């Protein structure tokens, strides 16, 4: 996967799962081809499909990671985008 500076550079489900593990997320198998990532009281589901994730799916996962406290590097970028 190589070094990623922020969540926005992640494209595939495997990259998101590896990033979550590295940053303290608890990984569990979900139903079918989905993975549950939990940290604190927040949980999100990542589809474990080959290839790049859809844009909306990526955005939803990134928002959940920020809510989990794993997206600190992305907050400054989002603040710049919003204002």
Gaussian input, Z-matrix of N, CA and C with variables (Angstrom, degrees):
# hf/3-21g

backbone

0 1
 N
 C     1     B1
 C     2     B2     1     A1
 N     3     B3     2     A2     1     D1
 C     4     B4     3     A3     2     D2
 C     5     B5     4     A4     3     D3
 N     6     B6     5     A5     4     D4
 C     7     B7     6     A6     5     D5
 C     8     B8     7     A7     6     D6
 N     9     B9     8     A8     7     D7
 C    10    B10     9     A9     8     D8
 C    11    B11    10    A10     9     D9
 N    12    B12    11    A11    10    D10
 C    13    B13    12    A12    11    D11
 C    14    B14    13    A13    12    D12
 N    15    B15    14    A14    13    D13
 C    16    B16    15    A15    14    D14
 C    17    B17    16    A16    15    D15
 N    18    B18    17    A17    16    D16
 C    19    B19    18    A18    17    D17
 C    20    B20    19    A19    18    D18
 N    21    B21    20    A20    19    D19
 C    22    B22    21    A21    20    D20
 C    23    B23    22    A22    21    D21
 N    24    B24    23    A23    22    D22
 C    25    B25    24    A24    23    D23
 C    26    B26    25    A25    24    D24
 N    27    B27    26    A26    25    D25
 C    28    B28    27    A27    26    D26
 C    29    B29    28    A28    27    D27
 N    30    B30    29    A29    28    D28
 C    31    B31    30    A30    29    D29
 C    32    B32    31    A31    30    D30
 N    33    B33    32    A32    31    D31
 C    34    B34    33    A33    32    D32
 C    35    B35    34    A34    33    D33
 N    36    B36    35    A35    34    D34
 C    37    B37    36    A36    35    D35
 C    38    B38    37    A37    36    D36
 N    39    B39    38    A38    37    D37
 C    40    B40    39    A39    38    D38
 C    41    B41    40    A40    39    D39
 N    42    B42    41    A41    40    D40
 C    43    B43    42    A42    41    D41
 C    44    B44    43    A43    42    D42
 N    45    B45    44    A44    43    D43
 C    46    B46    45    A45    44    D44
 C    47    B47    46    A46    45    D45
 N    48    B48    47    A47    46    D46
 C    49    B49    48    A48    47    D47
 C    50    B50    49    A49    48    D48
 N    51    B51    50    A50    49    D49
 C    52    B52    51    A51    50    D50
 C    53    B53    52    A52    51    D51
 N    54    B54    53    A53    52    D52
 C    55    B55    54    A54    53    D53
 C    56    B56    55    A55    54    D54
 N    57    B57    56    A56    55    D55
 C    58    B58    57    A57    56    D56
 C    59    B59    58    A58    57    D57
 N    60    B60    59    A59    58    D58
 C    61    B61    60    A60    59    D59
 C    62    B62    61    A61    60    D60
 N    63    B63    62    A62    61    D61
 C    64    B64    63    A63    62    D62
 C    65    B65    64    A64    63    D63
 N    66    B66    65    A65    64    D64
 C    67    B67    66    A66    65    D65
 C    68    B68    67    A67    66    D66
 N    69    B69    68    A68    67    D67
 C    70    B70    69    A69    68    D68
 C    71    B71    70    A70    69    D69
 N    72    B72    71    A71    70    D70
 C    73    B73    72    A72    71    D71
 C    74    B74    73    A73    72    D72
 N    75    B75    74    A74    73    D73
 C    76    B76    75    A75    74    D74
 C    77    B77    76    A76    75    D75
 N    78    B78    77    A77    76    D76
 C    79    B79    78    A78    77    D77
 C    80    B80    79    A79    78    D78
 N    81    B81    80    A80    79    D79
 C    82    B82    81    A81    80    D80
 C    83    B83    82    A82    81    D81
 N    84    B84    83    A83    82    D82
 C    85    B85    84    A84    83    D83
 C    86    B86    85    A85    84    D84
 N    87    B87    86    A86    85    D85
 C    88    B88    87    A87    86    D86
 C    89    B89    88    A88    87    D87
 N    90    B90    89    A89    88    D88
 C    91    B91    90    A90    89    D89
 C    92    B92    91    A91    90    D90
 N    93    B93    92    A92    91    D91
 C    94    B94    93    A93    92    D92
 C    95    B95    94    A94    93    D93
 N    96    B96    95    A95    94    D94
 C    97    B97    96    A96    95    D95
 C    98    B98    97    A97    96    D96
 N    99    B99    98    A98    97    D97
 C   100   B100    99    A99    98    D98
 C   101   B101   100   A100    99    D99
 N   102   B102   101   A101   100   D100
 C   103   B103   102   A102   101   D101
 C   104   B104   103   A103   102   D102
 N   105   B105   104   A104   103   D103
 C   106   B106   105   A105   104   D104
 C   107   B107   106   A106   105   D105
 N   108   B108   107   A107   106   D106
 C   109   B109   108   A108   107   D107
 C   110   B110   109   A109   108   D108
 N   111   B111   110   A110   109   D109
 C   112   B112   111   A111   110   D110
 C   113   B113   112   A112   111   D111
 N   114   B114   113   A113   112   D112
 C   115   B115   114   A114   113   D113
 C   116   B116   115   A115   114   D114
 N   117   B117   116   A116   115   D115
 C   118   B118   117   A117   116   D116
 C   119   B119   118   A118   117   D117
 N   120   B120   119   A119   118   D118
 C   121   B121   120   A120   119   D119
 C   122   B122   121   A121   120   D120
 N   123   B123   122   A122   121   D121
 C   124   B124   123   A123   122   D122
 C   125   B125   124   A124   123   D123
 N   126   B126   125   A125   124   D124
 C   127   B127   126   A126   125   D125
 C   128   B128   127   A127   126   D126
 N   129   B129   128   A128   127   D127
 C   130   B130   129   A129   128   D128
 C   131   B131   130   A130   129   D129
 N   132   B132   131   A131   130   D130
 C   133   B133   132   A132   131   D131
 C   134   B134   133   A133   132   D132
 N   135   B135   134   A134   133   D133
 C   136   B136   135   A135   134   D134
 C   137   B137   136   A136   135   D135
 N   138   B138   137   A137   136   D136
 C   139   B139   138   A138   137   D137
 C   140   B140   139   A139   138   D138
 N   141   B141   140   A140   139   D139
 C   142   B142   141   A141   140   D140
 C   143   B143   142   A142   141   D141
 N   144   B144   143   A143   142   D142
 C   145   B145   144   A144   143   D143
 C   146   B146   145   A145   144   D144
 N   147   B147   146   A146   145   D145
 C   148   B148   147   A147   146   D146
 C   149   B149   148   A148   147   D147
 N   150   B150   149   A149   148   D148
 C   151   B151   150   A150   149   D149
 C   152   B152   151   A151   150   D150
 N   153   B153   152   A152   151   D151
 C   154   B154   153   A153   152   D152
 C   155   B155   154   A154   153   D153
 N   156   B156   155   A155   154   D154
 C   157   B157   156   A156   155   D155
 C   158   B158   157   A157   156   D156
 N   159   B159   158   A158   157   D157
 C   160   B160   159   A159   158   D158
 C   161   B161   160   A160   159   D159
 N   162   B162   161   A161   160   D160
 C   163   B163   162   A162   161   D161
 C   164   B164   163   A163   162   D162
 N   165   B165   164   A164   163   D163
 C   166   B166   165   A165   164   D164
 C   167   B167   166   A166   165   D165
 N   168   B168   167   A167   166   D166
 C   169   B169   168   A168   167   D167
 C   170   B170   169   A169   168   D168
 N   171   B171   170   A170   169   D169
 C   172   B172   171   A171   170   D170
 C   173   B173   172   A172   171   D171
 N   174   B174   173   A173   172   D172
 C   175   B175   174   A174   173   D173
 C   176   B176   175   A175   174   D174
 N   177   B177   176   A176   175   D175
 C   178   B178   177   A177   176   D176
 C   179   B179   178   A178   177   D177
 N   180   B180   179   A179   178   D178
 C   181   B181   180   A180   179   D179
 C   182   B182   181   A181   180   D180
 N   183   B183   182   A182   181   D181
 C   184   B184   183   A183   182   D182
 C   185   B185   184   A184   183   D183
 N   186   B186   185   A185   184   D184
 C   187   B187   186   A186   185   D185
 C   188   B188   187   A187   186   D186
 N   189   B189   188   A188   187   D187
 C   190   B190   189   A189   188   D188
 C   191   B191   190   A190   189   D189
 N   192   B192   191   A191   190   D190
 C   193   B193   192   A192   191   D191
 C   194   B194   193   A193   192   D192
 N   195   B195   194   A194   193   D193
 C   196   B196   195   A195   194   D194
 C   197   B197   196   A196   195   D195
 N   198   B198   197   A197   196   D196
 C   199   B199   198   A198   197   D197
 C   200   B200   199   A199   198   D198
 N   201   B201   200   A200   199   D199
 C   202   B202   201   A201   200   D200
 C   203   B203   202   A202   201   D201
 N   204   B204   203   A203   202   D202
 C   205   B205   204   A204   203   D203
 C   206   B206   205   A205   204   D204
 N   207   B207   206   A206   205   D205
 C   208   B208   207   A207   206   D206
 C   209   B209   208   A208   207   D207
 N   210   B210   209   A209   208   D208
 C   211   B211   210   A210   209   D209
 C   212   B212   211   A211   210   D210
 N   213   B213   212   A212   211   D211
 C   214   B214   213   A213   212   D212
 C   215   B215   214   A214   213   D213
 N   216   B216   215   A215   214   D214
 C   217   B217   216   A216   215   D215
 C   218   B218   217   A217   216   D216
 N   219   B219   218   A218   217   D217
 C   220   B220   219   A219   218   D218
 C   221   B221   220   A220   219   D219
 N   222   B222   221   A221   220   D220
 C   223   B223   222   A222   221   D221
 C   224   B224   223   A223   222   D222
 N   225   B225   224   A224   223   D223
 C   226   B226   225   A225   224   D224
 C   227   B227   226   A226   225   D225
 N   228   B228   227   A227   226   D226
 C   229   B229   228   A228   227   D227
 C   230   B230   229   A229   228   D228
 N   231   B231   230   A230   229   D229
 C   232   B232   231   A231   230   D230
 C   233   B233   232   A232   231   D231
 N   234   B234   233   A233   232   D232
 C   235   B235   234   A234   233   D233
 C   236   B236   235   A235   234   D234
 N   237   B237   236   A236   235   D235
 C   238   B238   237   A237   236   D236
 C   239   B239   238   A238   237   D237
 N   240   B240   239   A239   238   D238
 C   241   B241   240   A240   239   D239
 C   242   B242   241   A241   240   D240
 N   243   B243   242   A242   241   D241
 C   244   B244   243   A243   242   D242
 C   245   B245   244   A244   243   D243
 N   246   B246   245   A245   244   D244
 C   247   B247   246   A246   245   D245
 C   248   B248   247   A247   246   D246

   B1=1.4418
   B2=1.5225
   B3=1.3012
   B4=1.4486
   B5=1.5220
   B6=1.3204
   B7=1.4553
   B8=1.5135
   B9=1.3043
   B10=1.4613
   B11=1.5196
   B12=1.3365
   B13=1.4578
   B14=1.5243
   B15=1.3298
   B16=1.4507
   B17=1.5250
   B18=1.3076
   B19=1.4565
   B20=1.5207
   B21=1.3149
   B22=1.4563
   B23=1.5258
   B24=1.3168
   B25=1.4640
   B26=1.5287
   B27=1.3284
   B28=1.4613
   B29=1.5259
   B30=1.3368
   B31=1.4645
   B32=1.5261
   B33=1.3342
   B34=1.4628
   B35=1.5300
   B36=1.3166
   B37=1.4661
   B38=1.5208
   B39=1.3188
   B40=1.4742
   B41=1.5284
   B42=1.3355
   B43=1.4615
   B44=1.5316
   B45=1.3391
   B46=1.4661
   B47=1.5256
   B48=1.3278
   B49=1.4614
   B50=1.5214
   B51=1.3301
   B52=1.4665
   B53=1.5241
   B54=1.3233
   B55=1.4588
   B56=1.5211
   B57=1.3452
   B58=1.4695
   B59=1.5292
   B60=1.3347
   B61=1.4698
   B62=1.5143
   B63=1.3165
   B64=1.4577
   B65=1.5324
   B66=1.3321
   B67=1.4594
   B68=1.5291
   B69=1.3137
   B70=1.4599
   B71=1.5139
   B72=1.3144
   B73=1.4598
   B74=1.5212
   B75=1.3147
   B76=1.4608
   B77=1.5275
   B78=1.3247
   B79=1.4617
   B80=1.5277
   B81=1.3373
   B82=1.4667
   B83=1.5162
   B84=1.3244
   B85=1.4539
   B86=1.5212
   B87=1.3034
   B88=1.4560
   B89=1.5150
   B90=1.2973
   B91=1.4547
   B92=1.5258
   B93=1.3106
   B94=1.4681
   B95=1.5128
   B96=1.3051
   B97=1.4638
   B98=1.5263
   B99=1.3187
   B100=1.4567
   B101=1.5232
   B102=1.3284
   B103=1.4571
   B104=1.5269
   B105=1.3217
   B106=1.4581
   B107=1.5246
   B108=1.3282
   B109=1.4643
   B110=1.5178
   B111=1.3389
   B112=1.4572
   B113=1.5224
   B114=1.3255
   B115=1.4572
   B116=1.5160
   B117=1.2954
   B118=1.4658
   B119=1.5239
   B120=1.3206
   B121=1.4631
   B122=1.5255
   B123=1.3261
   B124=1.4615
   B125=1.5269
   B126=1.3343
   B127=1.4553
   B128=1.5221
   B129=1.3212
   B130=1.4550
   B131=1.5210
   B132=1.3016
   B133=1.4533
   B134=1.5133
   B135=1.3305
   B136=1.4667
   B137=1.5202
   B138=1.3391
   B139=1.4609
   B140=1.5253
   B141=1.3129
   B142=1.4674
   B143=1.5302
   B144=1.3267
   B145=1.4594
   B146=1.5314
   B147=1.3313
   B148=1.4618
   B149=1.5337
   B150=1.3207
   B151=1.4580
   B152=1.5143
   B153=1.3234
   B154=1.4574
   B155=1.5210
   B156=1.3208
   B157=1.4540
   B158=1.5286
   B159=1.3152
   B160=1.4555
   B161=1.5275
   B162=1.3120
   B163=1.4580
   B164=1.5228
   B165=1.3161
   B166=1.4621
   B167=1.5167
   B168=1.3311
   B169=1.4607
   B170=1.5231
   B171=1.3312
   B172=1.4686
   B173=1.5210
   B174=1.3241
   B175=1.4721
   B176=1.5295
   B177=1.3288
   B178=1.4611
   B179=1.5287
   B180=1.3233
   B181=1.4666
   B182=1.5263
   B183=1.3192
   B184=1.4689
   B185=1.5262
   B186=1.3312
   B187=1.4706
   B188=1.5194
   B189=1.3191
   B190=1.4708
   B191=1.5196
   B192=1.3306
   B193=1.4642
   B194=1.5254
   B195=1.3190
   B196=1.4657
   B197=1.5232
   B198=1.3281
   B199=1.4668
   B200=1.5264
   B201=1.3346
   B202=1.4605
   B203=1.5272
   B204=1.3199
   B205=1.4538
   B206=1.5136
   B207=1.3369
   B208=1.4562
   B209=1.5200
   B210=1.3159
   B211=1.4560
   B212=1.5062
   B213=1.3087
   B214=1.4653
   B215=1.5185
   B216=1.3183
   B217=1.4508
   B218=1.5154
   B219=1.3148
   B220=1.4499
   B221=1.5191
   B222=1.3190
   B223=1.4521
   B224=1.5200
   B225=1.3021
   B226=1.4665
   B227=1.5265
   B228=1.3217
   B229=1.4503
   B230=1.5325
   B231=1.3438
   B232=1.4554
   B233=1.5113
   B234=1.3263
   B235=1.4570
   B236=1.5208
   B237=1.3117
   B238=1.4602
   B239=1.5300
   B240=1.3236
   B241=1.4600
   B242=1.5345
   B243=1.3266
   B244=1.4598
   B245=1.5234
   B246=1.3230
   B247=1.4618
   B248=1.4618
   A1=111.49
   A2=118.73
   A3=120.66
   A4=110.35
   A5=116.51
   A6=120.10
   A7=110.01
   A8=115.28
   A9=121.95
   A10=107.37
   A11=116.62
   A12=119.59
   A13=112.00
   A14=117.83
   A15=119.48
   A16=110.73
   A17=115.95
   A18=122.02
   A19=112.55
   A20=117.25
   A21=120.94
   A22=112.47
   A23=117.83
   A24=121.36
   A25=112.18
   A26=117.84
   A27=121.12
   A28=110.01
   A29=116.58
   A30=121.08
   A31=113.52
   A32=118.32
   A33=121.24
   A34=110.44
   A35=114.97
   A36=119.10
   A37=110.79
   A38=117.89
   A39=121.26
   A40=111.18
   A41=117.58
   A42=120.69
   A43=110.53
   A44=117.01
   A45=120.72
   A46=110.95
   A47=117.36
   A48=121.28
   A49=110.67
   A50=117.42
   A51=121.19
   A52=110.72
   A53=117.45
   A54=121.62
   A55=110.38
   A56=116.51
   A57=120.74
   A58=110.95
   A59=117.11
   A60=120.49
   A61=110.96
   A62=116.26
   A63=121.48
   A64=111.60
   A65=116.88
   A66=121.16
   A67=113.16
   A68=116.91
   A69=121.04
   A70=116.75
   A71=118.38
   A72=120.47
   A73=110.92
   A74=116.39
   A75=122.03
   A76=107.67
   A77=116.90
   A78=122.78
   A79=109.12
   A80=115.80
   A81=121.47
   A82=109.12
   A83=115.01
   A84=119.78
   A85=109.10
   A86=115.73
   A87=120.54
   A88=109.21
   A89=115.44
   A90=121.11
   A91=109.36
   A92=116.12
   A93=119.90
   A94=111.39
   A95=116.19
   A96=120.60
   A97=111.51
   A98=116.49
   A99=121.77
   A100=110.11
   A101=115.11
   A102=123.23
   A103=108.08
   A104=117.07
   A105=121.87
   A106=108.46
   A107=115.27
   A108=121.64
   A109=106.60
   A110=116.10
   A111=121.18
   A112=109.18
   A113=114.39
   A114=121.83
   A115=106.54
   A116=115.12
   A117=121.25
   A118=107.85
   A119=118.45
   A120=121.83
   A121=112.03
   A122=117.47
   A123=121.33
   A124=109.64
   A125=115.91
   A126=120.69
   A127=109.20
   A128=116.13
   A129=121.34
   A130=108.79
   A131=116.06
   A132=122.06
   A133=108.75
   A134=115.32
   A135=121.57
   A136=108.08
   A137=117.52
   A138=118.97
   A139=109.51
   A140=117.29
   A141=121.79
   A142=108.85
   A143=114.76
   A144=121.52
   A145=109.13
   A146=117.58
   A147=119.33
   A148=111.25
   A149=115.97
   A150=121.09
   A151=113.01
   A152=115.01
   A153=121.74
   A154=110.86
   A155=115.24
   A156=120.86
   A157=109.51
   A158=115.99
   A159=121.27
   A160=109.43
   A161=116.88
   A162=122.18
   A163=112.10
   A164=118.07
   A165=121.28
   A166=112.69
   A167=116.89
   A168=121.35
   A169=110.22
   A170=116.26
   A171=120.87
   A172=110.80
   A173=117.06
   A174=121.00
   A175=110.94
   A176=117.02
   A177=120.82
   A178=111.16
   A179=117.25
   A180=121.13
   A181=110.17
   A182=116.95
   A183=120.92
   A184=110.35
   A185=117.79
   A186=120.74
   A187=110.96
   A188=117.04
   A189=120.38
   A190=110.60
   A191=118.08
   A192=120.92
   A193=110.59
   A194=117.88
   A195=120.87
   A196=109.36
   A197=116.99
   A198=120.88
   A199=111.45
   A200=116.81
   A201=121.68
   A202=111.77
   A203=116.82
   A204=120.40
   A205=112.89
   A206=117.05
   A207=120.38
   A208=112.20
   A209=118.83
   A210=120.78
   A211=113.78
   A212=117.92
   A213=121.89
   A214=111.38
   A215=117.91
   A216=120.66
   A217=112.58
   A218=117.62
   A219=121.76
   A220=112.70
   A221=118.74
   A222=122.36
   A223=111.42
   A224=118.04
   A225=121.25
   A226=110.45
   A227=117.01
   A228=120.86
   A229=110.64
   A230=117.38
   A231=121.17
   A232=111.56
   A233=117.77
   A234=121.65
   A235=109.95
   A236=117.14
   A237=121.46
   A238=109.32
   A239=117.58
   A240=122.24
   A241=110.58
   A242=117.67
   A243=121.32
   A244=113.12
   A245=118.16
   A246=120.48
   A247=111.89
   D1=-34.37
   D2=-178.73
   D3=81.22
   D4=176.07
   D5=-179.14
   D6=-82.64
   D7=133.16
   D8=177.32
   D9=-115.36
   D10=132.95
   D11=-178.86
   D12=-82.96
   D13=-28.92
   D14=-179.72
   D15=-151.27
   D16=171.83
   D17=-178.36
   D18=-66.03
   D19=-29.38
   D20=-176.30
   D21=-63.73
   D22=-22.13
   D23=-179.34
   D24=-82.16
   D25=-11.68
   D26=-178.50
   D27=-78.87
   D28=138.27
   D29=-176.41
   D30=-122.66
   D31=-37.38
   D32=-173.62
   D33=-104.27
   D34=162.30
   D35=179.17
   D36=-63.51
   D37=-38.34
   D38=179.70
   D39=-62.34
   D40=-36.99
   D41=177.61
   D42=-65.74
   D43=-42.89
   D44=178.34
   D45=-63.89
   D46=-42.35
   D47=-179.19
   D48=-64.68
   D49=-45.13
   D50=178.52
   D51=-63.18
   D52=-40.73
   D53=179.77
   D54=-64.11
   D55=-42.20
   D56=179.82
   D57=-64.17
   D58=-42.27
   D59=177.77
   D60=-60.53
   D61=-43.22
   D62=-178.31
   D63=-64.59
   D64=-30.27
   D65=-176.05
   D66=-104.15
   D67=22.99
   D68=170.62
   D69=91.15
   D70=13.06
   D71=177.56
   D72=-79.83
   D73=143.95
   D74=177.14
   D75=-91.55
   D76=122.29
   D77=-175.03
   D78=-101.46
   D79=129.96
   D80=176.08
   D81=-137.36
   D82=147.20
   D83=175.74
   D84=-68.72
   D85=138.53
   D86=175.61
   D87=-102.75
   D88=-162.85
   D89=179.51
   D90=-81.56
   D91=131.77
   D92=179.60
   D93=69.03
   D94=-130.00
   D95=-176.68
   D96=-103.37
   D97=46.73
   D98=178.99
   D99=-125.48
   D100=150.94
   D101=-179.56
   D102=-120.24
   D103=135.37
   D104=175.77
   D105=-99.23
   D106=130.47
   D107=176.07
   D108=-116.25
   D109=127.63
   D110=-178.28
   D111=-129.89
   D112=138.50
   D113=170.50
   D114=-150.33
   D115=134.23
   D116=-172.76
   D117=59.39
   D118=-132.19
   D119=179.77
   D120=-99.18
   D121=6.06
   D122=-174.45
   D123=-103.66
   D124=137.88
   D125=177.51
   D126=-132.28
   D127=145.27
   D128=172.88
   D129=-135.63
   D130=158.31
   D131=179.44
   D132=-112.53
   D133=133.28
   D134=178.68
   D135=-115.99
   D136=124.53
   D137=176.01
   D138=-69.01
   D139=132.85
   D140=-178.23
   D141=-99.82
   D142=69.49
   D143=-178.97
   D144=-112.67
   D145=153.84
   D146=178.46
   D147=-70.88
   D148=153.88
   D149=177.00
   D150=87.33
   D151=-177.41
   D152=-179.42
   D153=-72.86
   D154=146.37
   D155=175.45
   D156=-78.92
   D157=154.64
   D158=176.47
   D159=-64.92
   D160=153.40
   D161=-176.36
   D162=-57.51
   D163=-47.15
   D164=-179.85
   D165=-63.88
   D166=-37.10
   D167=177.62
   D168=-65.57
   D169=-43.77
   D170=177.94
   D171=-60.27
   D172=-44.36
   D173=-179.47
   D174=-62.58
   D175=-41.87
   D176=179.54
   D177=-64.09
   D178=-40.93
   D179=178.67
   D180=-65.96
   D181=-42.44
   D182=179.33
   D183=-62.64
   D184=-43.09
   D185=177.35
   D186=-60.89
   D187=-41.19
   D188=178.94
   D189=-66.25
   D190=-40.79
   D191=178.34
   D192=-63.39
   D193=-37.08
   D194=177.25
   D195=-65.09
   D196=-42.28
   D197=178.00
   D198=-62.65
   D199=-30.05
   D200=178.88
   D201=-78.81
   D202=-10.49
   D203=-177.78
   D204=86.93
   D205=15.32
   D206=-179.52
   D207=-100.51
   D208=-1.54
   D209=-175.49
   D210=-112.35
   D211=37.63
   D212=-176.20
   D213=-59.19
   D214=-38.02
   D215=-177.86
   D216=-67.44
   D217=-24.40
   D218=-176.51
   D219=-87.12
   D220=-19.30
   D221=-175.30
   D222=-59.86
   D223=-42.97
   D224=-179.93
   D225=-63.47
   D226=-39.27
   D227=179.66
   D228=-66.46
   D229=-42.69
   D230=178.08
   D231=-64.25
   D232=-40.37
   D233=178.54
   D234=-61.54
   D235=-40.07
   D236=178.82
   D237=-65.93
   D238=-39.74
   D239=-178.13
   D240=-69.24
   D241=-37.72
   D242=-177.10
   D243=-76.63
   D244=-30.26
   D245=-174.79
   D246=-110.62

